[in-house]
Structure formats: structure tokens, C-alpha cells
Amino acid sequence: MKRLAKLWLLAACLLAHAVAFGQDFPNRPIRMVVPFPAGGSIDTVARTIAQQWENSLGQRIVIDNRGGAGGTLGTRLVAQAPSDGYTILYGNAGPLSIGPHLYSKVGYDLFKDLAPVTQATSAPFILFAAAALPVNSVSELVAYAKERPGQLNFASSGIGSGLHLMGELFKSTTGVNIVHVPFKGLSQAIPEFASGRVQLAVSTVAGMASYIKAGLMKGIVSSGTRRSPQLPDVPTCVEAGIPAFCASSWHAIVAPAGTPKRVVLKLQQTFAATVQNPGLRAQLMTREDMEPVGSSPEELARFLRTESDKWGKIVKALGLKGE
């Protein structure tokens, strides 16, 4: 009986400690790893959200840019961090859905080493064409490309990138033969668009905004189910009759596996409350064409499984290997 009483006392102490830990969290700054270099779109959005999220958490959020290997290096760092909620990842499909299929050794298992917290944002991809290309719709582009198999090129930010795979998804969906030309970043492809050597690219609106304004690029179709406020004349994948092209550019927050549930919920609930701020929502929608989400950990877990399966099939079908 004494042994049983001691066990009950120990269990009660552990429970009390866990409750106190969840209630006290966070009591020091949180490091949010962005697994890409500073200055890019995901970094900009992460910083914009973090500035508001700090108010709900009551602690500073320190952005730590750890780029490399398509975002997998920074993701591995988080997967190996202590499971206390003070190191989290602000990632996207690159390291969370594509990288594990693209690279032979990423150093983490998405479903064993990371704990879902919340989907942060969702945005449509847009298939863009050079302004000089004589097409203005999906049907016109498909007809034009099929008359010229292998003569049109599409740019991406690198082999195995989300922009590359979206281009491949468009190819398989419409049956066109267009050639992939990888760059280190789409900004490097702009001279090629101007010269006519490259005609197409998939990107977010934010990634092409300045080039649209300059008249270098035009939108053909959106991969989203809603029209972009910045490009209201561009039809969605459903409206254009190619629902298989529907997909999203998304950001998500994950923590190391084993992070206490109370801490995960504290992160998720404060994040969800933050992105309900009308000013922040308007800023993200207007500037980045991103819709804040704030889903539950369970919803994100299901979403990550679906996304991993989808992009994994495409990577395997193309026989892609990360460099």
C-alpha cells in the first residue's frame, strides 16, 4: 500500500509539474527557425506574423534563418531541438512535404520527429506567361503548346522546388510538352522572360508582383479555389476546367516531437487568435495574397499527410533526386 501511495504521489507531482509548465509557458523568448535565407517571401511573412504573435504569447519571437538543402537543414535542426516549445519551425511544403521524398537523408521523419502545431497560411499559385506570349487563357496556352511540343520553356527556383513540381503538375494535367529550366531564383529568370527564351513560370502573386506591374508577366490560371484580389481577372483551376491543377502554397508551424500537448495548444491557440486580427489579415491578403489559417494540430497532421502523399507521388514519377 505504501508503494502504491508513493506511486500515486509521484504521478500527482508529475501532473502538477506538467500543468504548471503549460501555464507558465512561455517564460523566455521563443526561437522560430525559418529554413530559408532572410529576405525571401516566407521570411517576410514569418516576421510579419511574429511581430503580432508576440503580443499574444507575451514573449519575444526571435527569427533564426537557417537556409540550405531546400529547407531541410533548418527543419532537421528543429527536429533535433529540445521538446520544450522554445524552438519551433516556420516551414512550407519544401521541407515538410517535398524534401523527405527528394533527398535520401534529410535527418528527420516528418511524422515521427516533428509535432504539428498549426497551418499558418494558404495562398494560390499562379501560372504566369511572358507578356509577349500570344496566349491569354489555359485553352489558348494548351493549344499553342501542343502545336509546338518541346518549344516552350518554364522556369522554376530549382529542381524539386514547389514551383518546379507545380509546373510538372500543369504538364501532366493538360498533356503539354514544355521544358523545365531551373534557376537559383525566379528573379534570375526575368531577363530570359524579356528575351523570349523562357515563356512560363509558376509562382505566387507576391513572387511576381513587381514584374506584373512592369508589364513583363501576365497571369493565366490560379491553382486556388478563389480568385486572387491582386489578379481578379485570372480564373481559378476549377473555372478553367483543370481541377487537378488545384493546389496551394502554404506555411505551417511545427515543433519537435514530444513537445507537451499543453505547450502545443498554447502555441496554436495564441497563433489562431493573432491571425484573426483584421489589420494583419488585410496586410497578408493585400501584400502577399495569403489567407491566414490557424488550424488545429490535428487538422495540420491530416493536411501534412495528404500533402506528403501528393508530392511524393510526383517526385517518384519524375525520378527526381535532390542535389
PyMOL commands that set and color helices and strands:
alter all, ss='L'
color gray80, all
select helices_A, chain A and resi 2-24+41-57+69-79+93-102+110-113+138-147+162-174+186-195+205-213+243-245+261-274+278-288+297-318
alter helices_A, ss='H'
color red, helices_A
select strands_A, chain A and resi 30-34+61-65+87-92+114-124+126-130+153-156+179-182+200-203+217-222+248-256+291-292
alter strands_A, ss='S'
color yellow, strands_A
deselect
rebuild
show_as cartoon
